[in-house]
Amino acid sequence: MIRIIAENYIRTNEVDKAEILFRELVAASRKDPGCFEYRVHKDDEVPGLYVFIEEWSDRIAHQKHDESEHFKRIIPQITAMASRRARVLILHDEVMV
């Protein structure tokens, strides 16, 4: 199992456009094989901060998602609206039980 936490910082004048893309990305990604969870959350205290939380069956499923049409089309548009570089954590199987 792989979990992804991605912090995206969007320029405040672009948030409405970004949220449309986020909804499209979430809807399409939830249909990807091996996707258990794909959500985006808005931070109420930091304007323009959106946090994606994803859960994938394995590394291959996540890689196929990264190669999907919707990911390759939408992510560059989101990146163009960013106020700073996204921070992405890729977390693999639990090490502590």
C-alpha positions in Angstrom: 0.0 0.0 0.0 1.2 3.5 -0.8 -0.1 6.8 0.6 0.6 10.1 -1.0 0.2 13.5 0.7 0.7 16.4 -1.7 0.6 20.0 -0.6 -0.3 22.4 -3.4 0.0 26.2 -3.0 -2.2 28.0 -5.5 -2.1 31.8 -6.1 -5.2 33.2 -4.4 -6.4 34.8 -7.6 -6.4 31.4 -9.3 -8.2 29.3 -6.6 -11.6 29.2 -8.4 -10.0 27.8 -11.6 -7.8 25.4 -9.6 -10.8 24.0 -7.7 -12.5 23.1 -11.0 -9.4 21.2 -12.1 -9.1 19.6 -8.6 -12.7 18.3 -8.9 -12.0 16.9 -12.4 -8.7 15.2 -11.2 -10.3 13.7 -8.1 -13.3 12.3 -10.1 -11.1 10.7 -12.8 -8.4 9.5 -10.4 -10.9 7.7 -8.2 -11.7 5.5 -11.2 -8.1 4.5 -11.7 -7.3 0.8 -11.0 -5.8 0.4 -7.6 -7.1 3.7 -6.2 -8.5 3.3 -2.7 -8.7 7.0 -1.8 -8.2 10.3 -3.6 -9.3 13.5 -1.8 -8.4 17.1 -1.8 -8.7 19.3 1.3 -8.6 23.1 1.6 -6.7 24.6 4.5 -8.8 27.2 6.2 -5.8 29.0 7.7 -3.4 29.2 4.8 -5.0 30.9 1.7 -4.4 28.8 -1.4 -3.2 25.7 0.3 -4.8 22.4 -0.8 -3.7 19.0 0.4 -4.3 15.9 -1.6 -4.5 12.6 0.3 -4.2 9.5 -1.9 -4.1 5.8 -1.2 -3.0 3.2 -3.8 -2.8 -0.5 -3.8 0.8 -0.5 -4.8 3.6 1.3 -6.6 2.5 0.1 -10.1 -1.1 1.4 -9.6 0.3 4.8 -8.5 2.8 4.9 -11.5 -0.1 4.1 -13.9 -2.0 7.0 -12.4 0.9 9.3 -13.0 1.0 8.2 -16.6 -2.8 8.6 -17.1 -4.3 11.1 -19.6 -6.1 13.1 -16.9 -3.0 13.4 -14.7 -0.7 14.5 -17.6 -3.2 17.0 -18.7 -4.4 18.5 -15.4 -1.2 18.6 -13.3 0.7 21.0 -15.6 -2.4 23.4 -15.5 -2.4 23.2 -11.7 1.4 23.8 -11.6 1.0 26.9 -13.7 -1.3 28.3 -11.0 1.1 27.5 -8.2 2.5 30.2 -5.9 5.3 27.8 -4.9 6.5 24.3 -5.7 4.3 21.4 -4.4 5.5 19.3 -1.6 4.8 15.6 -2.1 5.3 12.8 0.4 5.2 9.2 -0.8 4.6 6.9 2.2 5.1 3.1 1.8 4.0 0.3 4.1 3.8 0.8 7.8 7.0 0.2 9.7 5.5 0.6 13.2 2.5 -1.4 14.3 
